[in-house]
């Protein structure tokens, strides 16, 4: 894994940790924004994106393996 990718993941984890602290009431949104070095508006945009992504990740998915598209050339052989 490249350093840039690792740095991006670390930064994303730090942002998520701060969002969780705000959501749990440990710190205010204003404090969270200050820790992240962004405005409160930007903080709330990030929080909204994070909550949408988490909600999407928690949706039920069909069980089993996804179906594989048929390869017509293989079928002819």
N, C-alpha and C positions, 0 to 999 in steps of 0.2 A: 504494500500500500504506500502511496506517495506521501511525502510530508505535507503537501497542500491538502490532500484529502483528510489526513489525520488532523491537521489543524482545523479544518472546517468542521469535522465531527466533534472535536473538543469544544469549539466555539458554540456549536449547536447544543451540546449537552449542558454547557454553562448557561445558555439562554433558557433552556428547558428547566433547569434547576431553579432559576430565578422566577420563572413563571409559576412553577409549583409553589414556591415560597409565598408569592403574592396570592395565589388562589387559596392557599391554606390559611392566610391571614397572618403569617409570620412577619411579613413586611408589607408596606403599602405599594400601590402601583407607582406612585411617585418615586419611592425608594428603588423599586425595580428598574424603572426607566433610568434613574441616575446611575445605578450599578451597570446597566447595559450601555450607558453613554448615548441614549436616544431620548427623544421627546416622549411625553406620555402618550401622545397620539400614535407614534410609531410603536411604542410598547403595546398598546391595545391592538394594533393591527397584527403584530407578531403573536400576541396571545390568541387572537381569533383564529389565525392560520394554524397555530399549534393545536387548538381545541378541535378544529375541523379535521385535521389530519388524524388526530387520535380517535375521533369518532368514526371516521372512515376505516381506520385500521381495526376497530373493534366490531365492525359489522360481520354478521354471519356469512361465511363463504360456503359454497357447495363442497360437500365432502368428496374425497377421492381425487384421483389424478385428473387434470384437465384433458379433454379429448385432443387427440393429435390429428392434424389435417392429413388427409389421404394424399400420398404421393402417387400421381397418376402413372409416372414412369415405372415405379416399382410394381404397381398393380399390373401393368402390361407384361412385365417380365414373369 
